[in-house]
Amino acid sequence: MVRSIWSIRLVAYFLFSASLSSADSFIDSLSFGHKEPLSPGGQVIPNFHISGEGGDPQVLSDRVMLTPPYPGNRRGALWTDSPADYPEWTASLEFRASGPERGGGNLQLWFVKNGEQAVGRSSVYTTGPFDGLALMLDQYGGRGGGLRGFLNDGGVDYKSHTSVDSLAFGHCDYPYRNLGRFSNLKVQSTNGGLKVSVDDKVCFASDKVNLPHGGYYFGITAGSAETPDSFEVSKFTLSSTSSPQQQQQQQQPPSQQQQPPPASQPPSQQQQQNQAAPANIDLTDVNSRLQHLTQQTESLASQLQQLVQSLDERHGSLIQQVRAMQSTQQSSGSGSHAKLDDVAKRVESIERAVTDIKRDVEGKDYSEHLANLHSSIRETREGLMGSLPGMISSSAPRMGFFLFVVIAFQVMLAGSYIVYKRRRANAPKKFL
């Protein structure tokens, strides 16, 4: 048991170290749903602003309902309070859409400048000029659902455009309605381009799209038709391999990055200062990350200690249960043997009684009893044969009485007919 506990500790430690070295930590100020509970107060989500048209979205314990199942023609929006100033990032959205067979609506994931001020609760079809990226899920083209991507630099007014569908730069079919589970939409923006995936399958990607950063906000909007679809969001997370300090360093103008060294300092000292400044910035970021890793390691160690304690307690309880079962089996074994001996004795007594009855039946002569029974049956039959004819003749009906009844009935019928004919002949005749 001790060896298994130590093996569990080692495996958990190595897995945790590998996950910390390979995975990106979520940015709490731009994420929700990755920690419990979703809303501490049950009304708002920290660091996000919720708004609706026709009614505010409903914040539940594990999800946000942007549009309700009923009634239709509702809009809901969810925007971050702070911008995502990261040059490389990965955003993940878990959503679910459900409704009747002919329900309709759309869901958008935005990454735009000025965020809610530029888009608000609009969809791609109803928004004005915006600067950034929009991903829309709807049933365009009657294919049962699909995901499309739109880019704008602020020069195109989508609301007044005659053919918004033609502005999409990428798309894929995805039947997202009534799946009975939450779907995952992931967007990765790096120096190598943009990649959009749905349920861990690449939808579309491009190495020619490099999204800007600085003042760009994430937002989620949804709208339902008259026959509505209900759009629910359970999680939105943002992770990044870079830091805002690195982004600020990359955005410094060349005049600030390439200032000539003062005349009073020698060139070697100036080079050392230029090398030390980025090193200090990197060390600050590394220290913050190390502190975060240390906190996570301590929490994992406490959890593992609790796990070990619970395993020890379960092991002790199992040993006690096994001992109790063994003692009960031993006590019940002696009682069962006594019961079996009692049953065996009863079976033996029944066998002896059956053997005695069989012996009595085979040893005695019943011929005299059978002869007496035969003679009594014969006497009973002879008595019946002698008395039966007299009983039949005495109980038979008399023929004279029967003939008298028949003749009297006929005489009565004849008299009744004669009386009827006379009354009819003497009755006054009516002429019409």
KOLLUMTI-573915 format. One record per atom (N, C-alpha, C): residue in one letter; y negated, x negated, z negated. Coordinates in steps of 0.1 Angstrom, whole numbers, plus 5000, padded with zeros to 4 digits. Layout:
AYXZ
...
% end
This chain:
M501249925000
M500050005000
M498749915000
V498849804992
V497649714992
V497449655005
R498549615012
R498349555025
R497749645035
S498249775034
S497649875044
S496149895041
I495749895029
I494349915025
I493549795031
W494049675029
W493249565034
W493249565049
S494349605056
S494349615070
S493349715075
I493249825068
I492249925071
I490849875070
R490649795059
R489249735057
R488949635069
L489949555072
L489649455083
L489349525096
V490249625100
V490049695112
V488649765113
A488349835102
A487049905102
A485849805103
Y486049685096
Y484949585097
Y484749535111
F485849495118
F485749445131
F485249555141
L485749675139
L485249785148
L483749805146
F483349805133
F481849825131
F481049705136
S481549585135
S480849465140
S480749475155
A481849515162
A481849525176
A480849635181
S480849755173
S479949855177
S478549825175
L478249745165
L476849705162
L476349605173
S477349515177
S476949415187
S476749475201
S477449585204
S477449635218
S476649765219
A476449845209
A475849975210
A474349955207
D473550045213
D472150055210
D471850155199
S470950125190
S470650215179
S469650325184
F469850445179
F468950555183
F467550545177
I466650585184
I465250585179
I464950715172
D464850715159
D464850835151
D463650925155
S462550855157
S461250935160
S461251005173
L462250975182
L462351035195
L463751095197
S464451135186
S465851185187
S465951295177
F466951385179
F467351485170
F468751525173
G469451575162
G470851625164
G471851515161
H471451385160
H472351285157
H472551265142
K471751335134
K471951335119
K471951475114
E472551495103
E472651625097
E471651635085
P470951745083
P470951865092
P469951845103
L470051945113
L469151935125
L467751955121
S467452055112
S466152095108
S466152095092
P465452005085
P465452015071
P465052145065
G463952205071
G463452335066
G463952455073
G464752435084
G465252545091
G464252615101
Q463052555102
Q462052615111
Q461552515121
V461452395118
V460852295128
V461852175128
I461652095139
I462451965140
I461451855139
P461751765130
P460851645128
P460551575140
N459251535142
N458751455154
N458851525167
F459051665167
F459151745179
F458251865177
H457751915188
H456952035188
H457652145196
I457752265190
I458552375197
I457552485200
S457652535212
S456752645216
S457552745225
G457152865226
G457852965235
G456853065241
E457353135251
E456553235257
E457453365256
G456853465250
G457653595247
G458353585234
G458253475227
G458953455214
G459353305213
D459153255200
D459453115198
D460953085199
P461352975203
P462852935203
P463352935188
Q464652975187
Q465252985174
Q465952855170
V465552805159
V466152675154
V467352715144
L468552685148
L469752705140
L470152575133
S471252585126
S471652475118
S472152355126
D472752385138
D473352285146
D472752285161
R471852365164
R471352375178
R469952445178
V469352435190
V468052505192
V468352595204
M468052725202
M468152825213
M466852845220
L466652775231
L465352785238
L465152915244
T466152985250
T466053125255
T467153205249
P466853325244
P467953405238
P468753475248
P469953535244
P470753605253
P470053735258
Y469153795250
Y468453915253
Y467153915245
P466053965251
P465854005265
P465553885274
G465353925287
G465153815297
G463653785298
N463353705309
N461953655312
N461353585300
R462053495294
R461553415282
R461553275286
R460653195279
R460453055282
R460452985268
G460952865268
G460952785256
G460852635259
A460152565250
A459852415253
A460052335240
L460352215242
L460652115231
L460051985235
W459051935229
W458351805233
W458351715221
T458351575225
T458251475215
T456751465211
D456551425198
D455151415193
D454651275197
S455451175199
S455051045203
S455550995216
P454950915223
P455450865236
P456550765235
A457250755246
A458450655246
A457950535253
D457350435246
D456850315251
D457850205252
Y458850225260
Y459950135261
Y460250105276
P460349985280
P460549955294
P461949995299
E462949985291
E464250025294
E464850115283
W465450225287
W465850325277
W467050405283
T467750475274
T468850565278
T468650695270
A468550805277
A468350935271
A469551015273
S469951085263
S471151175263
S470851315258
L471251415266
L470951555262
L472251635262
E472551705251
E473651795251
E473151935251
F473652015261
F473152145263
F474352245266
R474052375265
R475052475269
R474252595274
A474852655285
A474252775291
A475352885292
S474953005287
S475953115287
S475153235290
G475853335297
G475253465300
G476153545308
P475653665313
P476553755321
P476853695335
E477653765342
E478153715355
E477053675365
R476053765365
R474853745375
R473653705367
G473753635356
G472653585349
G471953465356
G470753435353
G469953335359
G468953265350
G468553145354
G467553075346
G467652925350
N466852835343
N466852695347
N466552615334
L466952495334
L466652395323
L466152265329
Q465052215323
Q464452095328
Q464451985317
L464651865321
L464451745312
L463351665318
W462251645311
W461051585316
W460851445310
F460251355318
F459651225313
F458351205321
V457351265315
V456051275322
V454951215313
K453851175319
K452651135312
K451951245306
N451451225294
N450651335287
N451551445282
G452851445286
G453851535280
G453451685281
E453351745269
E453151895268
E451851935274
Q450751845274
Q449551885279
Q449551905294
A450451825301
A450551835316
A451551935320
V452551965313
V453652055318
V453652185309
G453652175296
G453752285287
G455152345288
R455252475290
R456552545291
R456952585305
S456352515315
S456552545329
S457852485334
S458352535345
S459552485352
S459052395364
V459952345371
V459552265383
V458752345393
Y459152475394
Y458552565404
Y457152615400
T456852615387
T455552665382
T454652565376
T454952435376
T454152335370
T453152285381
G452052235375
G451052175384
G451352035387
P450251955390
P450551805392
P450951735379
F451951655380
F452451585369
F452851445374
D452851345364
D453151205367
D454451175359
G455551155366
G456851125360
G458051175367
L459051205359
L460451245363
L460751375358
A461451465366
A461851595362
A463351615367
L464251645358
L465651675361
L465851825359
M466251905369
M466452045367
M467852095370
L468352185361
L469652245363
L469352395366
D469852435378
D469752575381
D470852615391
Q470852735397
Q471852775406
Q471252785420
Y470552685424
Y469952675437
Y470952665448
G470852745458
G471752745470
G472952825468
G473152895456
G474352975454
G475552905453
R475552775448
R476752695447
R477352695433
G476852785425
G477352795411
G476752705401
G475752625405
G475052535396
G474952395402
G473852335399
G473652195403
G472552125396
L472451995397
L471451915390
L470651845401
R469251855400
R468451785410
R467351705403
G466851595409
G465851515404
G464651515412
F463451515406
F462151525412
F461251415406
L460451355415
L459551245411
L458151285416
N457151255408
N455751285412
N454851185406
D453851145413
D452851045408
D451551115404
G451551245403
G450351325400
G449551375412
G450051335424
G449351375436
G449851505443
V450951565438
V451551685444
V451451795434
D450951905438
D450852025430
D452152115433
Y453152105425
Y454352175427
Y454152325428
K453252375420
K453052525419
K452652585432
S451752505439
S451252555452
S452052505464
H453052425462
H453752365473
H454652475480
T454752465493
T455552575500
T457052555499
S457452435497
S458952405497
S459152295486
V459352345474
V459552255463
V460952195464
D461952265469
D463352225469
D463452095478
S462552085488
S462651965497
S462151845491
L461551845479
L460951735472
L461951655464
A463151715462
A464151645454
A464651515460
F464851415452
F465251285457
F466751255455
G467351345446
G468751335444
G469351465438
H470651485440
H471251605435
H472751595435
C473351685427
C474851695427
C475251835422
D476351885426
D476852015422
D477451995408
Y477052095399
Y477652095386
Y477652235380
P478752305380
P478852445375
P478752435359
Y477552455354
Y477252435340
Y477352565332
R477452685338
R477452805331
R478752845325
N478752905312
N479852965306
N481052865305
L480852745302
L481952645300
L482552655286
G481852715277
G482452725263
G482252605255
R481552505260
R481352375253
R479952325257
F479552225250
F478252155253
F478452055264
S477652045274
S477651945284
S476651835280
N476951715286
N476151595283
N475451545296
L474151535295
L473351485306
L472751355301
K472951245308
K472551115304
K471651045315
V470550995311
V469650925321
V469450785316
Q469650685325
Q469450545322
Q468350485331
S467350435325
S466250375333
S466150225329
T466350135338
T466349995336
T465549925347
N465449795346
N464749725357
N465549725370
G466849765369
G467649775381
G467649905388
G466950005382
G466850135388
G467050245378
L467450365384
L467650485376
L469050545379
K469750585369
K471050645370
K471150775362
V471650875368
V471751005361
V473251045361
S473851075350
S475251115348
S475351245341
V476451315344
V476751445337
V478251435333
D478451455320
D479851445314
D480451315318
D479751205317
D480251075320
D480651055335
K480151135344
K480351115358
K478951095365
V478850995373
V477550965379
V477151085389
C476051135387
C475551245396
C474751175408
F473751095405
F473051025415
F472450905409
A472150805417
A471550675412
A470750615423
S469750535419
S468850475429
S468350345423
D468350235431
D467850105426
D466350095431
K465850195437
K464450195442
K463450275433
V464050325422
V463250405413
V463050325400
N461850285397
N461450215385
N460350295378
L460750365367
L459850455360
L458850375352
P457650415351
P456650345343
P456850375328
H456050305320
H456050325306
H454650305300
G454450385289
G453150375283
G452450515284
G452550595274
G451950725274
G452850835280
Y454150805282
Y455050905288
Y455850965277
Y455951105277
Y456651175267
Y457951245273
F458951265264
F460151345268
F459951485264
G460451575272
G460351715269
G461551795276
I461851905270
I462951995274
I462352135276
T462452195287
T461952335289
T463052415296
A463052545293
A464052635298
A463352775301
G463852835311
G463352975314
G464453065318
S464453185315
S465453285318
S464953385328
A465853445336
A465553555345
A465553685338
E465453795347
E465453925341
E466853955335
T467953915342
T469253905337
T469453765331
P469353745318
P469053615313
P470253525311
D470053395312
D470953295307
D470453245294
S471253215284
S470853165271
S471053015272
F470052935270
F470052785270
F469952735256
E470952655252
E470952595238
E471052445239
V470352375231
V470352235230
V470852185216
S471852105215
S472352065202
S471951915199
K471651835209
K471351695206
K470451635217
F469551555213
F468751475222
F468551335215
T469051235222
T468951095216
T468251005226
L467550905221
L466950805229
L467250665223
S467750575231
S468050445227
S467450345236
S467250225231
S466550125240
S467049985235
T467149895245
T467549755242
T466249665240
S465049725243
S463849655241
S463049715230
S461949655227
S461049705216
S459649725221
P458849805214
P457449815219
P456649685219
Q457049595210
Q456349465210
Q456549385223
Q457849395228
Q458149325240
Q457349395252
Q457249535251
Q456549605261
Q455149565261
Q454449555249
Q453049515249
Q452949375254
Q453849285251
Q453749155256
Q453849145271
Q454749235277
Q454849235292
Q453549295298
Q452849385291
Q451749455296
Q450449385294
Q450449265288
Q449249185285
Q448649145299
P447349155301
P446749105313
P446948955315
P446948905327
P447148765329
P446048675323
S444848735321
S443748655315
S444048625301
Q444748725293
Q445148695280
Q446348605278
Q447248615288
Q448448535287
Q448248395291
Q447348375300
Q447148235306
Q445748185303
Q445348195290
Q444048135287
Q444147985287
P443147915291
P443147765291
P443047715277
P443647615273
P443547555260
P442147505257
P441747525244
P440447475241
P440347325243
A439147275245
A438947135247
A439247045235
S439047115223
S439147035211
S440647005207
Q441547085213
Q442947065209
Q443646985220
P444546895217
P445346825227
P446346925234
P446746885246
P447646975253
P448946995246
S449546905239
S450746925232
S450647025221
Q449547025213
Q449447125203
Q449247265209
Q448547275220
Q448347405227
Q449747465232
Q450547375237
Q451847425242
Q452747475230
Q452647395219
Q453447445207
Q452947575202
Q451647605202
Q451147735198
Q451547845208
N451547815221
N451947915231
N453447945229
Q454247845225
Q455647875224
Q455947945210
A455047915200
A455347975187
A455048115186
A454048165194
A453548305193
A454748405198
P455348385209
P456448475213
P457648455203
A457848335198
A458948315188
A458648395176
N457448405171
N457148485159
N457348635162
I456948675174
I457148815177
I458648845178
D459448755184
D460848775185
D461548775171
L461048685163
L461648675149
L461348795141
T460148855143
T459848985136
T460749095140
D460949105153
D461949205158
D463349185153
V463749055154
V465049025149
V465249055134
N464249025126
N464349055112
N464449205109
S463649285117
S463849425115
S465149475119
R465749425130
R467049465134
R468149415124
L467949295118
L468849245108
L468849335096
Q467649375092
Q467549465080
Q468249595083
H468049645095
H468749775098
H470249755098
L470749645104
L472149615104
L472749595090
T471949535081
T472349515067
T472549645060
Q471549735062
Q471649865056
Q472949945061
Q473149935074
Q474350005079
Q475649945074
T475649805073
T476849745067
T477049785053
E475949785045
E476149825031
E476649975030
S476150065038
S476550205038
S478050205042
L478450125052
L479850125056
L480750075045
A480249965039
A481049915028
A481250015017
S480250085013
S480350185003
S481350295007
Q481250335020
Q482150435025
Q483550385025
L483850265029
L485150205028
L485650195014
Q484750165004
Q485250164990
Q485650304985
Q484850404989
Q485250544986
Q486550574992
L486750535005
L488050565012
L489150495005
V488950375000
V490050304993
V490350374980
Q489350414973
Q489550484960
Q490350614963
S489950694973
S490650814976
S492050794980
L492350684988
L493650644991
L494550614979
D493950534970
D494650504958
D494950624950
E494050724949
E494250844941
E495350924948
R495350934961
R496351004968
R497750944967
H497750804967
H499050734965
H499550764951
G498750764941
G499250794927
G499750934926
S498951024932
S499451164931
S500751194939
L500951124950
L502151134958
L503351074950
I503150964943
I504150904934
I504551004923
Q503551064917
Q503851164906
Q504651284912
Q504251334924
Q504951444930
Q506351414933
V506551294938
V507951254941
V508851244929
R508251184918
R509051184905
R509351324900
A508351404901
A508551544896
A509651614904
M509651594918
M510651654926
M512051594923
Q512151464920
Q513451414916
Q513951464903
S513051484893
S513451544881
S513951684882
T513151764890
T513551904893
T514851914900
Q515051824910
Q516351824917
Q517551794907
Q517351694898
Q518451664889
Q518751784880
S517651844874
S517851964865
S518452074873
S517952104885
S518552214893
S519952184897
G520252054899
G521652024904
G522652054893
S522452034880
S523352064870
S523552224869
G522452294870
G522552434870
G523252494881
S523052434893
S523852484905
S525252464904
H525652344898
H527152324896
H527752424887
A527052464876
A527652564867
A527752704874
K526752734883
K526852864890
K527952864900
L528152744906
L529352734916
L530652754909
D530852694897
D532052704889
D532252854885
D531252924881
D531353064878
D531853144889
V531253124901
V531653194913
V533053164917
A533453044916
A534853004919
A535853084910
K535553094897
K536353164887
K536453304891
R535353374895
R535453514898
R536253534911
V536153444921
V536953454933
V538453444930
E538853354921
E540253344917
E540753464910
S539953534901
S540353654895
S540553764905
I539653774915
I539853874925
I541153854933
E541453734936
E542653704944
E543853744935
R543853714922
R545053754914
R545153904914
A544153984913
A544254124912
A544754174926
V544354124937
V544854164950
V546354134951
T546754024946
T548153984947
T549054084938
D548554124926
D549354214918
D549454354925
I548354404931
I548354534938
I549354524950
K549354414957
K550354404968
K551754404963
R552054334952
R553354324947
R553854464942
D552954544936
D553354674931
D553654774943
V552854764954
V553054844965
V554354814972
E554754684973
E555954654980
E557154674972
G557154674958
G558254684950
G558754824947
K557854924947
K558255064943
K558755134955
D559655244953
D560255334963
D559555464963
Y558855504974
Y558155624974
Y558855734983
S560155714985
S560855814994
S560955954987
E561155964974
E561256084967
E559956164967
H558856094966
H557456154967
H557256204980
L557756134991
L557556185004
L558356305007
A559656315002
A560456435004
A559856554998
N559356544985
N558656654979
N557456704987
L556756614992
L555556645000
L555956725013
H557056675019
H557556745031
H557956885029
S558756905017
S559257045014
S558057135011
S557057085004
S555957175001
S555157215013
I555057125023
I554357155035
I555157255043
R556457245043
R557357345051
R557257485045
E557257495031
E557157625025
E555757685028
T554757605028
T553457665031
T553357715045
R553957645055
R553957695068
R554757825070
E555957835063
E556757955065
E556058075059
G555358055047
G554558165041
G553458215050
L552858125057
L551758165066
L552258235078
M553358195084
M553958265095
M554458405092
G554858425079
G555258565076
G554158655073
S553158615067
S551958695064
S550958715074
L550958625084
L549858625094
L549858745103
P551058795109
P551058915117
P550559045110
G550959065097
G550459175090
G548959175088
M548459055086
M546959045084
M546259075097
I546859035108
I546159055121
I546159205124
S547359275122
S547459415126
S546559495116
S546459465104
S545559535095
S544059525098
S543759405103
S542359385105
S541859425119
A542859465128
A542459505142
A541759635142
P540859665151
P540159795152
P541059905158
R540760035154
R541560145159
R540960195173
M541960225182
M541560265196
M541060405196
G541560495188
G541060635188
G539560645185
F539260575174
F537760575170
F536960525181
F537360425188
F536560365199
F536460465211
L537560535214
L537460635225
L536460745221
F536560785209
F535660895204
F534160855205
V533860735202
V532460685203
V532060685217
V532860645227
V532460635241
V532260775246
I533160875243
I532961005249
I531761075243
A531461055230
A530261115224
A529061055230
F528960935233
F527760875240
F527560935253
Q528660955261
Q528461005275
Q527961155274
V528561235264
V528061375263
V526661375260
M526161285251
M524761285248
M523861245260
L524361155268
L523561125280
L523461245289
A524661315291
A524661435300
A523761545295
G523761565282
G522861675277
G521361635278
S521061515276
S519661465278
S519261485292
Y520061455302
Y519661465316
Y519461615319
I520361705314
I520161855317
I518861905312
V518561865300
V517261915293
V516061855301
Y516161735306
Y515061675314
Y514861755327
K515961795334
K515861865347
K515261995345
R515662075334
R515162205332
R513662205329
R513262115320
R511762105317
R510962065330
R511461985338
R510761955350
R510662065360
A511762155360
A511762265370
A510762375364
N510662395351
N509862495346
N508362455344
A508062325346
A506762285345
A505862335356
P504562375354
P503662425364
P503462315375
K503362355387
K503162265398
K501762255401
K501262135404
K499962105408
K499762085422
F498862145428
F498562125443
F497162055444
L497161965453
L495861895456
L495161965468
% end
